[in-house]
Amino acid sequence: MTKEFINLSGGDPDAEAPKWAVDATLNAIKGGREWTHYAAMTNHPEQFKTAVVDYYKQFGPRYETKQVIPTAGSSAALYIALASVLKEGDEALLWNPFYAGHKWILDEMGVKMNLTPLDPENNYRPRLDKIADKVTAKTKAVIICNPSNPTGTVFNEKELRYITDLAIDKDLAILSDEIYLHYVYDDAKFISTASLGEEVKERTINIMSFSKTFSMTGWRLGYDIVPERYLDKAQRITRMTGPRPANFVYAAGIAALTGDFSYVEERRQIYQGRRDYFCKAIDDLGFPCHKFEGAFYAWFDARSTGLGSQEFVDGLHKEENCLLSPGSWFGTDTDGFIRVPLVRDIPTLKSVVDRVKRFTESL
Ligand SMILES: Cc1ncc(COP(=O)(O)O)c(C=O)c1O
């Protein structure tokens, strides 16, 4: 096969980290000992935490630096957050479709997922009348991915208030995965879960990452912001498992958070342009494609092909050298759906559309 391989199996942005973050890191490494030995022997983690607290203020909540737990990417932050509030035999409330990483950790921990729909028939909005009956005596947490991977749902205030009221009423921990918070489009507005009042804030753990905001997937930098009631446990888990950032990567984090955010706004506009192009083009092929409000994943319905998600993905890979993700990884009732992260330029996405067209016409 001569066609160039297009790998869109993961949400890895095509941009590089902001120049000032790269430069700060290079200077740190070249600077030697102070940045290349144990971070715990320096004040860099504290400087990083201060930058986080100052940054997060813009979304409402104010935190103390001791509440920030820096991690090697938000996958580690997620594990620490989930393990701080859940144990084997518990249940967690989350959405269908969900981010596969949430499921993998819950499965590993022996926590059952109670799923509530974010379905196309309701334009991927939560059905508030179908949430409360998913909470049982064993349910200990609700996971909110806002903006959501894979549906791009940006939860509005009414929805968030309903969910957080329920969490207070049923004494659930709230895990708020906000790693796409800067990538929202049109009239959608990101609302920090913890901004909805003190009672919500004191049971919400924010899960955050530099991977998508600053296109720093390989740098492995993320963090939790943890309320007092879960802090001791979260700190103990972190101490034991130690998935912390490299010392010089703190320099990148500080530079990114205190640097020029026009980088992020530029990326946001690029993702929006890609969404406008790609979703319409796939829709025009006859596969309903959700015009998402947040994050950067196209999610389309290919059930009319008669293929399951995995068959579709395998077929496209084999015939057209293009790898996408099967929707079946991201939920139950999602077979026949396909996920495409819009992390390549429009000419490449156009080639994806052409390949999908050719592949599906050949069936
Ligand atoms: C919703 C969500 N949370 C967490 C992660 C993990 O990202 P990282 O470990 O690179 O910070 C991802 C990655 O795609 C994601 O989509």
The ligand as a Tripos MOL2 file, in Angstrom:
@<TRIPOS>MOLECULE
LIG
   16    16     1     0     0
SMALL
NO_CHARGES

@<TRIPOS>ATOM
      1 C1        -10.6810   12.9150   29.4030 C.3       1 LIG1
      2 C2         -9.2430   12.5620   29.5070 C.ar      1 LIG1
      3 N1         -8.6830   12.4900   30.7220 N.ar      1 LIG1
      4 C3         -7.3930   12.1580   30.8850 C.ar      1 LIG1
      5 C4         -6.5820   11.8700   29.7960 C.ar      1 LIG1
      6 C5         -5.1450   11.4960   30.0320 C.3       1 LIG1
      7 O1         -4.2640   12.4590   29.5310 O.3       1 LIG1
      8 P1         -2.7470   12.6020   30.0470 P.3       1 LIG1
      9 O2         -2.4040   11.4140   30.8550 O.co2     1 LIG1
     10 O3         -1.9210   12.7140   28.8100 O.co2     1 LIG1
     11 O4         -2.7200   13.8660   30.8560 O.co2     1 LIG1
     12 C6         -7.1200   11.9250   28.4990 C.ar      1 LIG1
     13 C7         -6.3040   11.6060   27.3180 C.2       1 LIG1
     14 O5         -6.7400   11.5200   26.1980 O.2       1 LIG1
     15 C8         -8.4930   12.2850   28.3510 C.ar      1 LIG1
     16 O6         -9.0640   12.3820   27.1520 O.3       1 LIG1
@<TRIPOS>BOND
     1     1     2 1
     2     2     3 ar
     3     2    15 ar
     4     3     4 ar
     5     4     5 ar
     6     5     6 1
     7     5    12 ar
     8     6     7 1
     9     7     8 1
    10     8     9 2
    11     8    10 1
    12     8    11 1
    13    12    13 1
    14    12    15 ar
    15    13    14 2
    16    15    16 1
@<TRIPOS>SUBSTRUCTURE
     1 LIG1         1 GROUP 0 **** ****
